[in-house]
């Protein structure tokens, strides 16, 4: 029934009208392959005669329904998809390279409370306050060393994960590079090469990328460099402090508290 309905909708219309309807309604297999989890299928489709300059259905819709005064539209061809995906991998690689280079991860390690010695030394060395403060300071240092060891182990694991991710992304990049070369060998073009009468929108984020070679790792748009900077959660070193409390004593006043500390 669905097929008959489609045939009725197509009947009575010109070939040009039916072709436009097809372009707007049916995504080309090459486009589907490039947007899938296994874009390598695109190479096989190209060998079987797929159009290397296929456009997305959204692009055809914009072309068919643009107004006569509308000279700027955003369009996407098969080659544009591959180049866009290559830059996506490049941005991820940039972040990982920065992390490996700086030996950094997403968060800083533990920090020892600030001014421990200065805090302890404000009390006379023969006082109860000094005894309690230095005992607490020793405990803080032991806990810090324990947390630091655990953090270093975690950091090593995270940086090892960075190396593995980088390797996987490089493999993905090489696949995309191979597909790009296969498309270019078949005469593939970008949307704006296919439609030189259409101007690229001034706000189009792809403009900077189209002027660069995605395979040249010495090139990187400044905008992507800024976005790719490693964001690190900062760890605050809180001031060291000790609370001198007397548990079980509900009648403590400032005078009695001072007297207890002097005992």
ROFIDO-836435 format. One record per residue: residue number from 1; x, y, z of N, C-alpha, C in turn. Coordinates in Angstrom, 1 decimal, decimal comma. Layout:
<pts>
PT   nr      nu      nv      nw     cau     cav     caw      cu      cv      cw
PT  NUM       X       Y       Z       X       Y       Z       X       Y       Z
...
</pts>
This chain:
<pts>
PT   nr      nu      nv      nw     cau     cav     caw      cu      cv      cw
PT    1     0,8    -1,2     0,0     0,0     0,0     0,0     0,9     1,3     0,0
PT    2     1,9     1,2     0,8     2,8     2,4     0,9     3,5     2,7    -0,5
PT    3     3,9     1,6    -1,2     4,5     1,7    -2,5     3,5     2,3    -3,5
PT    4     2,2     1,8    -3,4     1,2     2,3    -4,3     0,9     3,8    -4,1
PT    5     0,9     4,2    -2,8     0,7     5,5    -2,4     1,8     6,4    -3,0
PT    6     3,0     5,9    -2,9     4,1     6,7    -3,4     4,1     6,8    -4,9
PT    7     3,7     5,8    -5,6     3,6     5,8    -7,0     2,5     6,8    -7,5
PT    8     1,4     6,9    -6,7     0,3     7,8    -7,0     0,8     9,3    -6,8
PT    9     1,6     9,5    -5,8     2,1    10,8    -5,5     3,1    11,3    -6,7
PT   10     3,8    10,3    -7,2     4,8    10,6    -8,2     4,1    10,7    -9,6
PT   11     3,0    10,0    -9,8     2,4    10,1   -11,1     1,8    11,4   -11,4
PT   12     1,9    11,8   -12,7     1,4    13,1   -13,1     2,3    14,2   -12,9
PT   13     3,5    14,0   -12,4     4,5    15,0   -12,2     5,6    14,8   -13,1
PT   14     6,3    15,9   -13,4     7,4    15,8   -14,4     8,6    15,1   -13,8
PT   15     9,6    14,7   -14,7    10,8    14,0   -14,2    11,6    14,9   -13,3
PT   16    11,7    16,2   -13,6    12,4    17,2   -12,8    11,8    17,3   -11,4
PT   17    10,5    17,3   -11,3     9,8    17,4   -10,0    10,0    16,2    -9,2
PT   18     9,9    15,0    -9,9    10,1    13,7    -9,1    11,6    13,6    -8,7
PT   19    12,5    14,1    -9,5    13,9    14,1    -9,1    14,2    14,9    -7,9
PT   20    13,6    16,1    -7,8    13,8    17,0    -6,7    13,2    16,3    -5,4
PT   21    12,0    15,7    -5,6    11,4    15,1    -4,5    12,3    13,9    -3,9
PT   22    12,9    13,2    -4,8    13,8    12,1    -4,5    15,0    12,7    -3,7
PT   23    15,6    13,8    -4,2    16,7    14,3    -3,6    16,5    14,8    -2,2
PT   24    15,2    15,3    -2,0    14,9    15,9    -0,6    14,5    14,7     0,3
PT   25    14,0    13,6    -0,2    13,4    12,6     0,7    14,3    11,4     1,0
PT   26    15,3    11,1     0,1    16,0     9,9     0,2    17,5    10,2     0,4
PT   27    18,0     9,8     1,6    19,4    10,0     1,9    20,3     9,1     1,1
PT   28    21,3     9,6     0,4    22,1     8,7    -0,4    22,9     7,7     0,4
PT   29    23,1     6,4    -0,1    23,8     5,4     0,7    25,2     5,9     1,1
PT   30    25,9     6,7     0,3    27,2     7,2     0,6    27,1     8,1     1,8
PT   31    26,1     8,9     1,9    26,0     9,8     3,0    25,7     9,0     4,3
PT   32    24,8     8,0     4,2    24,5     7,2     5,3    25,7     6,4     5,8
PT   33    26,5     6,0     4,9    27,8     5,2     5,3    28,7     6,1     6,0
PT   34    28,9     7,4     5,5    29,8     8,3     6,2    29,4     8,7     7,6
PT   35    28,1     8,7     7,8    27,6     9,1     9,1    27,4     7,9    10,0
PT   36    27,7     6,7     9,6    27,5     5,5    10,4    28,8     5,2    11,2
PT   37    28,7     4,1    12,0    29,8     3,7    12,8    30,9     3,0    12,0
PT   38    30,6     2,7    10,8    31,6     2,1     9,9    31,7     2,8     8,6
PT   39    32,3     4,0     8,6    32,4     4,9     7,4    33,2     4,2     6,3
PT   40    34,0     3,2     6,6    34,8     2,5     5,6    34,0     2,0     4,5
PT   41    32,7     1,7     4,7    31,7     1,3     3,7    31,7     2,2     2,5
PT   42    32,0     3,5     2,8    32,0     4,5     1,7    32,9     4,2     0,6
PT   43    34,1     3,6     0,9    35,0     3,2    -0,2    34,5     2,2    -1,1
PT   44    33,8     1,2    -0,5    33,2     0,1    -1,3    32,1     0,7    -2,2
PT   45    31,3     1,6    -1,6    30,2     2,2    -2,4    30,8     3,0    -3,6
PT   46    31,9     3,7    -3,3    32,5     4,5    -4,4    33,0     3,6    -5,5
PT   47    33,5     2,4    -5,2    34,0     1,5    -6,2    32,8     0,9    -7,0
PT   48    31,6     0,9    -6,3    30,4     0,4    -7,0    29,6     1,4    -7,7
PT   49    30,2     2,6    -7,8    29,6     3,7    -8,6    28,8     4,7    -7,9
PT   50    28,9     4,8    -6,6    28,2     5,9    -5,9    28,7     7,2    -6,3
PT   51    27,8     8,2    -6,3    28,1     9,6    -6,6    29,1    10,2    -5,6
PT   52    30,3    10,5    -5,9    31,3    11,0    -4,9    30,9    12,4    -4,4
PT   53    30,1    13,1    -5,1    29,7    14,5    -4,7    28,2    14,5    -4,2
PT   54    27,8    13,4    -3,6    26,4    13,4    -3,1    26,2    14,4    -2,0
PT   55    25,0    15,0    -2,0    24,6    16,0    -1,0    23,6    15,4     0,0
PT   56    23,5    16,0     1,2    22,6    15,5     2,2    21,2    16,0     1,8
PT   57    20,1    15,3     2,3    18,7    15,7     2,0    18,4    17,1     2,5
PT   58    19,0    17,5     3,6    18,8    18,8     4,2    19,4    19,9     3,2
PT   59    20,5    19,5     2,6    21,1    20,5     1,7    20,3    20,7     0,5
PT   60    19,7    19,6    -0,1    18,9    19,7    -1,2    17,6    20,5    -0,9
PT   61    17,1    20,3     0,3    15,9    21,0     0,7    16,2    22,5     0,7
PT   62    17,3    22,9     1,3    17,7    24,3     1,3    17,9    24,9    -0,1
PT   63    18,4    24,1    -1,0    18,6    24,5    -2,4    17,3    24,7    -3,1
PT   64    16,4    23,8    -2,9    15,1    23,8    -3,6    14,2    24,9    -3,1
PT   65    14,2    25,2    -1,8    13,3    26,1    -1,2    13,9    27,5    -0,9
PT   66    15,1    27,7    -1,3    15,7    29,0    -1,0    15,0    30,1    -1,8
PT   67    14,9    31,3    -1,2    14,2    32,4    -1,9    15,2    33,0    -3,0
PT   68    14,6    33,7    -3,9    15,4    34,3    -5,0    16,5    35,2    -4,5
PT   69    16,2    35,9    -3,3    17,1    36,8    -2,7    18,1    36,2    -1,8
PT   70    17,9    34,9    -1,5    18,7    34,2    -0,5    20,0    33,7    -1,2
PT   71    21,1    34,3    -1,0    22,4    33,9    -1,6    23,3    33,1    -0,7
PT   72    23,0    33,1     0,6    23,8    32,4     1,6    23,1    31,3     2,2
PT   73    23,6    30,1     2,1    23,0    28,9     2,7    24,2    28,0     3,2
PT   74    23,9    27,2     4,1    24,9    26,2     4,6    24,5    24,8     3,9
PT   75    25,5    24,3     3,2    25,3    23,0     2,5    26,4    22,0     2,8
PT   76    26,1    20,7     2,7    27,0    19,7     3,0    27,1    18,6     2,0
PT   77    28,3    18,3     1,5    28,5    17,2     0,6    29,2    16,1     1,3
PT   78    29,3    15,0     0,6    30,0    13,8     1,2    31,4    14,2     1,6
PT   79    32,1    14,9     0,8    33,5    15,4     1,1    33,5    16,3     2,4
PT   80    32,5    17,1     2,5    32,4    18,0     3,6    32,2    17,2     4,9
PT   81    31,4    16,1     4,9    31,2    15,3     6,0    32,5    14,7     6,5
PT   82    33,3    14,2     5,6    34,6    13,6     6,0    35,6    14,6     6,5
PT   83    35,7    15,7     5,9    36,6    16,8     6,4    36,1    17,3     7,8
PT   84    34,8    17,4     8,0    34,3    17,8     9,3    34,6    16,8    10,3
PT   85    34,5    15,5    10,0    34,8    14,5    11,0    36,3    14,4    11,3
PT   86    37,1    14,7    10,3    38,6    14,7    10,5    38,9    15,8    11,5
PT   87    38,3    17,0    11,3    38,6    18,1    12,2    38,1    17,8    13,6
PT   88    37,0    17,0    13,7    36,5    16,6    15,0    37,5    15,8    15,8
PT   89    38,1    14,8    15,0    39,1    14,0    15,6    40,4    14,8    15,9
PT   90    40,7    15,7    15,1    41,9    16,6    15,3    41,7    17,4    16,6
PT   91    40,5    17,9    16,9    40,3    18,7    18,1    40,5    17,8    19,4
PT   92    40,0    16,5    19,3    40,2    15,6    20,4    41,6    15,3    20,6
PT   93    42,4    15,1    19,5    43,8    14,8    19,6    44,6    15,9    20,2
PT   94    44,2    17,1    19,8    44,9    18,3    20,4    44,8    18,3    21,9
PT   95    43,6    18,0    22,4    43,4    18,0    23,9    44,3    16,9    24,5
PT   96    44,4    15,8    23,9    45,2    14,7    24,4    46,7    14,9    24,3
PT   97    47,1    15,5    23,2    48,5    15,9    23,1    48,9    16,9    24,2
PT   98    48,0    17,9    24,5    48,3    18,9    25,5    48,4    18,2    26,9
PT   99    47,5    17,3    27,1    47,6    16,6    28,4    48,8    15,8    28,6
PT  100    49,2    15,1    27,5    50,5    14,3    27,6    51,7    15,2    27,7
PT  101    51,7    16,3    27,0    52,8    17,2    27,0    53,0    17,8    28,4
PT  102    51,8    18,2    29,0    51,9    18,9    30,3    51,8    17,9    31,5
PT  103    51,6    16,6    31,2    51,4    15,6    32,2    50,2    15,9    33,1
PT  104    49,2    16,5    32,5    48,0    16,9    33,3    46,8    16,1    33,0
PT  105    45,9    16,1    34,0    44,6    15,4    33,8    43,5    16,4    34,2
PT  106    42,3    15,9    34,4    41,2    16,9    34,6    41,1    17,5    36,0
PT  107    41,9    17,1    36,9    41,8    17,6    38,2    43,2    17,6    38,9
PT  108    43,4    18,5    39,8    44,7    18,6    40,5    44,7    17,6    41,7
PT  109    45,9    17,2    42,1    45,9    16,3    43,2    45,7    17,0    44,6
PT  110    45,8    16,2    45,7    45,5    16,8    47,0    46,6    17,8    47,4
PT  111    46,2    18,7    48,3    47,1    19,7    48,7    47,2    19,7    50,3
PT  112    48,3    20,0    50,8    48,5    20,1    52,3    47,9    21,4    52,7
PT  113    47,2    21,4    53,8    46,6    22,7    54,4    47,7    23,7    54,5
PT  114    47,4    25,0    54,2    48,4    26,0    54,2    48,8    26,5    55,6
PT  115    50,1    26,9    55,7    50,6    27,5    56,9    50,5    26,7    58,2
PT  116    50,8    25,4    58,1    50,7    24,5    59,3    51,7    24,9    60,3
PT  117    52,9    25,0    59,9    54,0    25,4    60,9    53,7    26,7    61,6
PT  118    53,3    27,7    60,7    53,0    29,0    61,3    51,9    29,0    62,3
PT  119    50,9    28,2    62,0    49,8    28,1    62,9    50,2    27,5    64,3
PT  120    51,0    26,4    64,2    51,5    25,7    65,4    52,4    26,6    66,2
PT  121    53,3    27,3    65,5    54,3    28,1    66,2    53,7    29,4    66,9
PT  122    52,5    29,7    66,7    51,9    30,8    67,4    51,6    30,5    68,9
PT  123    51,7    29,2    69,2    51,5    28,9    70,6    52,8    28,6    71,3
PT  124    52,9    28,9    72,6    54,1    28,5    73,4    54,3    27,0    73,3
PT  125    55,6    26,6    73,2    55,9    25,2    73,0    55,6    24,3    74,1
PT  126    55,4    24,9    75,3    55,1    24,1    76,5    53,6    24,1    76,8
PT  127    52,8    24,7    75,8    51,4    24,8    76,1    50,6    23,6    75,6
PT  128    49,3    23,5    76,1    48,4    22,5    75,6    48,0    22,7    74,2
PT  129    47,8    24,0    73,8    47,5    24,3    72,4    48,5    23,8    71,4
PT  130    49,8    24,0    71,8    50,9    23,6    70,9    50,9    22,1    70,8
PT  131    50,7    21,4    71,9    50,7    19,9    71,9    49,5    19,4    70,9
PT  132    48,3    20,0    71,1    47,2    19,5    70,3    47,4    19,9    68,8
PT  133    47,8    21,1    68,6    48,0    21,6    67,2    49,1    20,8    66,4
PT  134    50,2    20,5    67,1    51,3    19,7    66,4    50,8    18,3    66,2
PT  135    50,0    17,7    67,1    49,5    16,4    67,0    48,6    16,3    65,8
PT  136    47,7    17,3    65,6    46,8    17,4    64,5    47,5    17,6    63,2
PT  137    48,6    18,4    63,3    49,4    18,7    62,1    50,1    17,5    61,6
PT  138    50,6    16,6    62,5    51,2    15,4    62,1    50,2    14,5    61,4
PT  139    49,0    14,4    61,9    47,9    13,6    61,4    47,6    14,1    59,9
PT  140    47,5    15,4    59,8    47,2    16,0    58,5    48,3    15,7    57,5
PT  141    49,5    15,7    57,9    50,6    15,4    57,0    50,6    13,9    56,5
PT  142    50,3    13,0    57,5    50,2    11,6    57,2    49,0    11,3    56,2
PT  143    47,9    12,0    56,4    46,8    11,8    55,5    47,1    12,4    54,1
PT  144    47,8    13,5    54,1    48,2    14,1    52,8    49,1    13,2    52,0
PT  145    50,1    12,6    52,7    51,0    11,7    52,0    50,3    10,5    51,5
PT  146    49,3    10,0    52,2    48,5     8,8    51,8    47,7     9,2    50,6
PT  147    47,0    10,4    50,6    46,2    10,8    49,5    47,0    11,1    48,3
PT  148    48,3    11,6    48,5    49,2    12,0    47,4    49,6    10,7    46,7
PT  149    49,9     9,6    47,4    50,3     8,4    46,8    49,2     7,8    46,0
PT  150    48,0     7,9    46,5    46,8     7,3    45,8    46,5     8,2    44,5
PT  151    46,7     9,5    44,7    46,5    10,4    43,5    47,5    10,1    42,4
PT  152    48,8     9,9    42,8    49,8     9,6    41,8    49,5     8,4    41,0
PT  153    49,0     7,3    41,7    48,6     6,1    41,0    47,5     6,4    40,1
PT  154    46,5     7,1    40,5    45,4     7,5    39,7    45,8     8,3    38,5
PT  155    46,7     9,2    38,7    47,2    10,0    37,6    47,9     9,2    36,5
PT  156    48,7     8,2    37,0    49,4     7,4    36,0    48,4     6,6    35,2
PT  157    47,4     6,1    35,8    46,3     5,3    35,1    45,6     6,2    34,1
PT  158    45,3     7,5    34,5    44,6     8,4    33,6    45,5     8,8    32,4
PT  159    46,8     9,0    32,7    47,7     9,4    31,6    47,9     8,2    30,6
PT  160    47,9     7,0    31,2    48,0     5,8    30,3    46,7     5,7    29,4
PT  161    45,5     6,1    30,0    44,3     6,1    29,3    44,4     7,1    28,1
PT  162    45,1     8,2    28,4    45,2     9,3    27,4    46,0     8,7    26,2
PT  163    47,1     8,0    26,5    47,9     7,4    25,4    47,1     6,4    24,6
PT  164    46,2     5,6    25,2    45,4     4,7    24,5    44,3     5,3    23,7
PT  165    43,7     6,4    24,2    42,7     7,2    23,5    43,4     7,8    22,2
PT  166    44,6     8,3    22,4    45,3     9,0    21,3    45,6     8,0    20,2
PT  167    46,0     6,8    20,6    46,2     5,8    19,6    45,0     5,4    18,8
PT  168    43,8     5,3    19,5    42,6     4,9    18,9    42,1     6,1    18,0
PT  169    42,3     7,3    18,4    41,9     8,4    17,6    42,8     8,6    16,3
PT  170    44,0     8,2    16,4    44,9     8,3    15,3    44,5     7,2    14,2
PT  171    44,0     6,0    14,7    43,5     5,0    13,8    42,3     5,5    13,1
PT  172    41,4     6,2    13,9    40,2     6,7    13,3    40,5     7,8    12,2
PT  173    41,5     8,6    12,6    41,9     9,7    11,6    42,5     9,1    10,3
PT  174    43,3     8,0    10,4    43,8     7,4     9,2    42,7     6,8     8,4
PT  175    41,7     6,3     9,0    40,5     5,7     8,2    39,9     6,9     7,4
PT  176    39,6     8,0     8,1    39,0     9,1     7,5    39,9     9,7     6,4
PT  177    41,1     9,7     6,6    42,1    10,2     5,6    42,0     9,3     4,3
PT  178    41,9     8,0     4,5    41,8     7,1     3,4    40,5     7,3     2,6
PT  179    39,4     7,6     3,4    38,2     7,8     2,7    38,2     9,1     1,9
PT  180    38,8    10,2     2,5    39,0    11,4     1,8    39,7    11,3     0,5
PT  181    40,8    10,5     0,6    41,6    10,3    -0,6    40,8     9,6    -1,7
PT  182    40,0     8,6    -1,3    39,2     7,8    -2,2    38,1     8,7    -2,9
PT  183    37,6     9,6    -2,1    36,6    10,6    -2,6    37,2    11,5    -3,6
PT  184    38,4    12,1    -3,3    39,1    13,0    -4,1    39,5    12,3    -5,4
PT  185    39,9    11,1    -5,3    40,3    10,3    -6,5    39,1    10,1    -7,5
PT  186    37,9    10,1    -6,9    36,7     9,9    -7,8    36,1    11,3    -8,2
PT  187    36,8    12,4    -7,8    36,4    13,7    -8,3    35,4    14,4    -7,3
PT  188    35,4    14,0    -6,0    34,5    14,6    -5,1    34,8    16,1    -4,8
PT  189    33,8    16,9    -4,6    34,0    18,3    -4,3    33,2    18,7    -3,1
PT  190    33,6    19,8    -2,5    32,8    20,4    -1,4    31,5    21,0    -1,9
PT  191    30,6    21,3    -1,0    29,3    21,9    -1,5    29,6    23,2    -2,2
PT  192    30,4    24,0    -1,7    30,6    25,4    -2,3    31,4    25,3    -3,6
PT  193    32,1    24,2    -3,8    32,8    24,0    -5,1    31,7    23,6    -6,1
PT  194    30,8    22,7    -5,6    29,7    22,3    -6,5    28,7    23,4    -6,9
PT  195    28,5    24,3    -5,9    27,6    25,4    -6,1    28,3    26,7    -5,9
PT  196    29,1    27,2    -6,8    29,8    28,4    -6,6    28,9    29,7    -6,6
PT  197    27,7    29,5    -7,0    26,7    30,6    -7,0    26,2    30,9    -5,6
PT  198    26,4    29,9    -4,7    26,0    30,0    -3,3    27,1    30,5    -2,4
PT  199    26,8    31,6    -1,7    27,8    32,1    -0,8    27,8    31,4     0,6
PT  200    28,9    31,2     1,2    29,0    30,6     2,5    28,6    31,6     3,5
PT  201    27,7    31,2     4,5    27,2    32,2     5,5    28,4    32,8     6,3
PT  202    28,3    34,1     6,6    29,4    34,7     7,3    29,6    34,1     8,7
PT  203    28,6    33,6     9,3    28,7    33,0    10,6    29,1    31,5    10,6
PT  204    29,3    31,0     9,4    29,6    29,5     9,3    30,9    29,1    10,0
PT  205    30,8    28,2    10,9    32,0    27,8    11,7    32,9    27,0    10,8
PT  206    32,5    26,5     9,7    33,3    25,6     8,9    34,2    26,5     8,0
PT  207    34,0    27,8     7,9    34,8    28,6     7,0    36,3    28,5     7,3
PT  208    36,7    28,7     8,5    38,1    28,6     8,9    38,7    27,2     8,5
PT  209    37,9    26,2     8,8    38,4    24,8     8,5    38,6    24,6     7,0
PT  210    37,7    25,2     6,2    37,8    24,9     4,7    39,0    25,5     4,1
PT  211    39,6    26,5     4,8    40,8    27,1     4,3    42,1    26,4     4,8
PT  212    41,9    25,4     5,6    43,1    24,6     6,1    43,1    23,2     5,6
PT  213    44,2    22,6     5,6    44,3    21,2     5,3    44,2    20,3     6,5
PT  214    43,1    19,5     6,6    42,9    18,7     7,8    44,0    17,7     8,1
PT  215    44,8    17,4     7,1    45,9    16,4     7,2    47,2    17,1     7,7
PT  216    47,3    18,4     7,7    48,5    19,1     8,1    48,3    19,5     9,6
PT  217    49,1    18,7    10,4    49,0    18,9    11,9    49,7    20,1    12,4
PT  218    50,3    20,9    11,5    50,9    22,1    11,9    49,9    23,3    11,9
PT  219    48,7    23,0    11,3    47,6    24,0    11,2    46,5    23,6    12,2
PT  220    46,0    24,7    12,9    44,9    24,5    13,8    44,3    25,8    14,1
PT  221    43,0    26,0    13,8    42,3    27,2    14,0    42,5    27,7    15,4
PT  222    42,7    29,0    15,6    42,9    29,6    17,0    41,7    29,3    17,9
PT  223    40,4    29,3    17,3    39,2    29,1    18,0    39,3    27,7    18,6
PT  224    39,7    26,7    17,8    39,8    25,3    18,3    40,9    25,1    19,3
PT  225    42,0    25,9    19,2    43,0    25,9    20,2    42,5    26,3    21,5
PT  226    41,7    27,4    21,5    41,2    27,9    22,8    40,3    26,9    23,4
PT  227    39,4    26,3    22,6    38,4    25,3    23,1    39,1    24,0    23,5
PT  228    40,3    23,8    22,9    41,0    22,5    23,2    41,9    22,6    24,4
PT  229    42,1    23,8    25,0    42,9    23,9    26,2    42,4    23,0    27,3
PT  230    43,3    22,4    28,0    43,0    21,5    29,1    42,4    22,2    30,2
PT  231    41,1    21,9    30,5    40,4    22,5    31,7    40,7    21,6    32,9
PT  232    41,2    22,2    34,0    41,6    21,5    35,2    40,9    22,0    36,4
PT  233    40,3    21,0    37,1    39,6    21,3    38,4    40,7    21,7    39,4
PT  234    40,6    22,9    40,0    41,6    23,3    40,9    41,3    22,8    42,4
PT  235    42,4    22,5    43,0    42,3    22,0    44,4    42,8    23,1    45,3
PT  236    41,9    23,5    46,3    42,3    24,6    47,2    43,0    24,1    48,5
PT  237    44,1    24,8    48,8    44,8    24,4    50,1    44,2    25,3    51,2
PT  238    43,3    24,7    52,0    42,6    25,4    53,0    43,6    25,8    54,2
PT  239    43,4    26,9    54,9    44,2    27,3    56,0    44,1    26,2    57,1
PT  240    45,2    25,9    57,7    45,2    24,9    58,8    44,6    25,5    60,1
PT  241    43,7    24,8    60,7    43,1    25,3    61,9    42,7    24,2    62,9
PT  242    42,8    24,4    64,1    42,4    23,4    65,1    41,4    23,9    66,1
PT  243    40,3    23,2    66,3    39,3    23,6    67,2    39,5    23,0    68,6
PT  244    39,8    23,8    69,6    40,0    23,3    71,0    38,7    23,2    71,7
PT  245    38,1    22,1    71,6    36,8    21,8    72,3    37,0    20,9    73,5
PT  246    36,1    21,0    74,4    36,0    20,1    75,6    34,7    19,4    75,6
PT  247    34,7    18,2    75,1    33,4    17,5    75,0    32,9    17,1    76,4
PT  248    31,6    17,1    76,5    31,0    16,7    77,8    30,9    17,8    78,8
PT  249    31,5    19,0    78,5    31,5    20,1    79,4    30,5    21,1    78,9
PT  250    29,3    21,2    79,5    28,3    22,1    79,0    28,4    23,5    79,6
PT  251    29,2    23,7    80,6    29,3    24,9    81,3    30,5    25,8    81,0
PT  252    31,1    25,5    79,8    32,3    26,2    79,4    32,0    27,6    79,0
PT  253    32,8    28,5    79,6    32,8    29,9    79,2    34,1    30,3    78,7
PT  254    34,3    31,5    78,1    35,6    31,9    77,6    36,7    31,9    78,7
PT  255    36,3    32,3    79,9    37,3    32,3    81,0    37,7    30,9    81,4
PT  256    36,7    30,0    81,6    36,9    28,7    81,9    37,7    27,9    80,9
PT  257    37,4    28,2    79,6    38,1    27,6    78,5    39,6    27,9    78,5
PT  258    39,8    29,2    78,7    41,2    29,7    78,8    41,9    29,0    80,0
PT  259    41,2    28,9    81,1    41,8    28,2    82,3    42,1    26,8    82,0
PT  260    41,2    26,1    81,4    41,4    24,7    81,1    42,6    24,5    80,2
PT  261    42,8    25,4    79,2    43,9    25,3    78,3    45,3    25,5    79,0
PT  262    45,2    26,3    80,1    46,5    26,6    80,8    46,8    25,6    81,8
PT  263    45,9    24,6    82,0    46,2    23,5    83,0    47,4    22,7    82,6
</pts>
